[in-house]
């Protein structure tokens, strides 16, 4: 019997395509988010997005009747992931922007997530991060920082806004590691229903307490919500959690290094935003870093 026959079976095609599809959908989401926030208060917009997701999922969940996970623990883990990633990361990000942090500053803070994952994954998920992968992480964060600072002003005028940006970073990091450590195969319709239900239960009261809940019902708002609900909330998040469950958290998290460069290109093509010369070498450096992190020796 050869060594080749002893190797694990190849990953299914959808899992091999998942990184590229996730990057495309997630990066486009920032463009549609920028559009949607012109017509609604941030947390109100987020709560509205989650309400639509839950409304879309309840019917299929009742019709498909997916297998229920046994015991209380899987339900608690699903709820915790929804609390950390859906409610925590997005709510803290939106609050940070509302309190005066520039988009560039928030992106700069949250782009450190792969570094935190690299530091914590060996302790929490039992992963080994070798020197080559650390070199890739360093290149990735350098490239992402170059792209962010080249495209936008990095203003941290609010101490509370900076705190919320750091909390957003900690929430997405904790959610990623929680999924890797405790995540279990659950039907995606059921998992999304639970997680977005928890997120809605948190963000709706927050919006009611902190905002006038202004919404301008325009075609731009509907288009933004349609994309964010279908492509980001349902498809991209499901791909992210599946990749974490089937792979290594430090590798999957490195995909976020390419989000600022890809968002810059998409905004350049679709919105006509400027793409400064310094952004191009940043993209190349980020891509090189991602290659070093993702490659398997």
Secondary structure, DSSP 8 states (H G I E B T S, - for coil): --HHHHS-----HHHHHHHHHHHHHHHHHHHHHHHHTTSB-HHHHHHHHHHHHHHHHHHHHHHH-----STTHHHHHHHHHIIIIIIIIHHHHHHHHHTT--HHHHHHHHTTHHHHHHHHHHHHT-----HHHHHHHHHHHHHHHHHHHHHS------HHHHHHHHHHHHHHHHHHHHHHHH-----HHHHHHHHHHHHHHHHHHHHHHH----B---HHHHHHHHHIIIIIIIIIHHHHHHHHHHS-HHHHHGGGHHHHHHHHHHHHHHT-----HHHHHHHHHHHHHHHHHH---
